[in-house]
Amino acid sequence: MFGDMFGQMEEQQKALREKLAGISVEAEAGDGAVKIIANATREITNIKIDPSIIDPQDPEQLEDLLLVAINRALEAAATKEAAESQKLISSMLPPGMGGLLGG
């Protein structure tokens, strides 16, 4: 009985990870000069930098924009991950029990 339940939970967690990997979020900084794309597993999948903002005399500006955009993307990814995890947990509970988790 418990083996089946744990096996089903593992399958659902695997499916959730696969679903999260397919969800993209995008964040930017510097009015779009730096764009970061991440998935909901919190992996950075793409970085786009407008070449016009690259100033060899001021590398700190680009570094700051990258940090801001990356942190925004990871925050958005974490929000998506939490929402999808909440859906999974709610679907595993018996009917009427989903409210216990604030859902």
Buried (B, 14 or more C-beta within 10 A) or exposed (E): EEEEEEEEEEEBEEEBBEBBEEBBBBBBBBEEBBBBBBBBBBEBBEBEBEEEBEEEEEEEBBEBBBEBBBEBBBBBBBEBBEEBBBBBBBEEEEEEEBEEEEE
